[in-house]
């Protein structure tokens, strides 16, 4: 009987697992009698999020040279390295360019096809363009995966769930807002993938005010589709409207957009990480009775690690802006209590004269804390000044401590993956600093602000519904209320195993799979096996990606960066192949 593996999800994560299956087959499996079923209604490689069928105006938010699907010598894994090109090496052109998502979709499709071609003749891959509805089966027996529109399920000796970003049922606030919109003839667009939203002029009319909650990457996509997507253009740094734009009134928790991608490379010595948050510290946190509390136990170590990276770069690359040698500062910094405090503040004030060189994580998280403006015009000018200063700083190699901090955030994320679900704040903090939009997008945002097409509302944005309209207000602009007949939630949903619209995951949870307090699917960090509610891994079910508590900092990996996703893909692929090998029996000669 041929063995069978089902991979649910044909996007980057499913493709990455398939690539690692092909890499590890020579060592772990004899290559005969295996059917790999890839289940996804969207084309393999890009899947839904990176499908080719989306606006050519939408781009990646990483430079082409910084994105790879392939392992290299930096990746800490048991499997073999199979080198492959970055997006830049595959597509050509300028490696610093932020290529279109269509281009990246082509790259992902090529990676998928290369992985399929690398499999030995005894392994066949079958793509099923359908949704997976349910996985069932005894713990130690063959599993079945039911597909939409088919009576007979797929039989599987192992199942890998790699669905990627998922839609979610609306929460109580979204239900209330949607109901209000339906009763009053308003438009309410819930959290969703922006390329799937109905942004037609019939829904968001030209010249009409639209409230937007969110200033992250989903907002950037929305901004592009409602401006250039409606015929506007940029000339000499100014926006030339088409007249078909809506007017976007936008705010968020922070009230500012994500920081732009840094436009230079780190030259010279990198901070030697980990220093204060490595495997030993993670082991200690895992051993805490009752588990680790993020704010009490984890964040102080994170802050210490980030501070070390920032000041290491400042003192070693820009010593003229410091008052003491690095070795002296490091000794004093090492004995400061984790999480900061008066002792650290005094040390930094005495050794780093320019406040612009000091690391203030609180200000980075809440740059508008305590800021108040008496007029909307003053707030617009404040935000334009803030964005302009940020753009200048992100292009200035003299501020290279910022880039060291970005690298440290990525390294910290890789360490924290072992702790499981840490809640949404940490991922949002990381994303705002290290996973922001390309520099040109924020320059476009400045031009749109000057043209009056985008108007900032401030931090801690609140949305109310009454008297037939939506109303937005923020403490940044006391007493000021903005009304509109349309509201867009510019962010991806946060699906849980109980609210996701993915029927397979909901059924999996109903059947006894464990979830974190925040609702993410709980998996074994060693190989991605799905845990039950007693903490026991399922021998035949695996899961990877943003719907699990082993999610990573982003969708893709930088070459030479020991990417977390690549490590996870390899560990899961090897566990799957070892399982299939053991089920098959001794290897044939």
Secondary structure, DSSP 8 states (H G I E B T S, - for coil): --EEEEEE--SHHHHHHHHHHHHHHHHH--S-SEEEEEE-SS-TTTTTTT-SSS-TT-B-SS-GGG-BSS--TT---SS------BHHHHH-S-TTS--BHHHHHHHHHHHHHHHHHHS-TTEEEEEE-S-EEEEE--TTS-EEEEETT-SS-EEESEEEE---S--B---HHHHHHHHHHHHHT-EEE-S--GGGS---TTTS-TT-EEEEE--SHHHHHHHHHHTGGGT-EEETTEEE--S---EEEEE-SSSS-------S---S------SSSSHHHHHHHHTSTT---IIIIIHHHHHHHHHHHHHHHHHHH-GGG-SS-HHHHHHHHHHS-TT--HHHHHHHHHH---GGGS--HHHHH-TTTT---SSHHHHHHHHHHHHHHHHHHHT-GGGTHHHHHHHHHHHHHHHHGGG----HHHHHHHHHHHS---HHHHHHHHHHHHHTSEEEEESS-EEEEETTEEEEE-GGGTT--EEESEEEE-S-----TTTBS-HHHHHHHHTTB-B-TT--B-B-TTT-EEEBTTS-EEEEEEE-STTBTT--SSSSB-TTS--HHHHHHHHHHHHHHHHHHHHH-S---
